[in-house]
Amino acid sequence: MSQGTNFRLIARLDIKGNNVIKGVNLEGLRVVGSPIELAYKYYQQGVDELLFMDCVASLYGRNQLTQIISDAANNIFIPITVGGGIRSVSDVNAALRAGADKVAINTAAVLNPSLLLEVSKYFGSQCLVLSVEAKQVGLRNWEVYTDNGREPSGMDVITWVKQAVELGIGEILLTSIDYEGTRKGFDLDLIKAVSEVVAVPVIASGGMGKKEDIISVSKENFADAAAMADILHYNRNTLAEIRDYAILANINVRSYEKN
Amino acid sequence: MLDHMKKIKVAIIDYGAGNMLSVKRAVEACDAIGICTADPVIIEKADRIILPGVGAFSSAMNALNNLKLVDSIQKIASNGKPLLGICLGMQLLFDESEEFGLTTGLKILPGRIVKIPISRKNGKLLKIPHIGWSRLESYPDASWKNTILEDNNIGDEFYFVHSFIAEASNRSHVLAYTQYEDVIINSVVRSDNVTGCQFHPEKSGTLGIKILNQFVSHG
């Protein structure tokens, strides 16, 4: 974690159709609520960023998120990242025009890495997040998956993130398929392995089950942000509880005060 | 409607880069009318002008040149109408940028845009872009009275996302700075009617809306 900049607490909303859903290991999806209501609730509770992921977009080749983003962004004034089904410069443009600040790209970049170069050249690195879905295949080896954790790509995570940084990505959203939805804490080995080879911010995603999980992932210089879903959606901990706990543990988080 | 009920019109310069819509919505949350436009006539008629922007310095300057907006923006700056540059929009106000060789800027504020220097701490590289919420600090001789920061406090945190920083030639133009490891970022600069902020007030929650409110009400 960097001095002078806060460890970010990000709410992750996985979207299917018009609902926020949640699964385990990116499977077995259940409806947990309305994206606009949840997004606004987390905004009011002082979340640092919002992440909307259309988790069936790659599968069906469509993206329903634009309207949801456009509605949500009306009264939410924090950064919004959109992912799922972004395949081209014009998809990026549509997401940004709807009110997103950044886009997260996985499947389309794996199929065509030069898309990353194209997007970073056109819109700048600051709006390009590489979404990586990683599955452990060896002691210190992870494979890149696409299509929301459904398809193995044969690519090595470490090789891929290094290549993607060269192509201009500004951030990495690193989701552990093995830990996702399990509430057993973050995959620290994975996050450390990626964090050590790139100089762009890393968002840890998958596994946060209790507020205590924030400590190891932030303190040991691993991640720059944590994406949280399950823990917030099921009110296991509120953002205020997580933030207060982080402050007590000397983690540099934003000192949000509700106005 | 009665004259005093007339809303302030804020022109948000649309040169094809990024998040005008976010800026427009935030301006409207301040009870002003936000107009995204590239029309010099509309821009010059507005009460307030915002130059937003994300992306690369050189492509933004190319776009402003192609849209013939460089003169209009310089005219606004010298005519005394409130002008606010946000993020890349702030950087464009300066003389030049080192991004991809040397690119000429709007030359409204003296100084140069440079890349965040690469540094290490405990062997770990400083993360670039600088992304996240960081505090505003102030020099003892910089007063925030009658500026966009009037309602804000030292230590308030704002959302930053950038790889380049502004080196202002004139220290008195720096209203606030922000520390990112060993790097000092000029986070708010001001010269008379021209203000720039490196962070995104439209993405910094209620503290950011306060800044835009101040800009809308007092310039």
Interface residues (C-beta under 8 A of the other chain):
Chain A: S2 Q3 G4 T5 N6 F7 R8 Y43 G46 D48 A73 N74 N75 F77 I78 P79 L96 R97 A98 G99 D101 K121 Y122 F123 G124 S125 Q126 C127 G170 E171 A199 V200 P201 N221 D224 A225 R254 S255 Y256 N259
Chain B: A17 G18 N19 L21 S22 R25 A26 A29 V54 G55 A56 L88 K121 N122 K124 L125 L126 K127 I128 P129 H130 I131 G132 W133 S134 R135 G155 E157 Y159 F160 V161 H162 S163 T178 Q179 Y180 E181 H200 E202 K203 S204 G205 T206 G208 I209
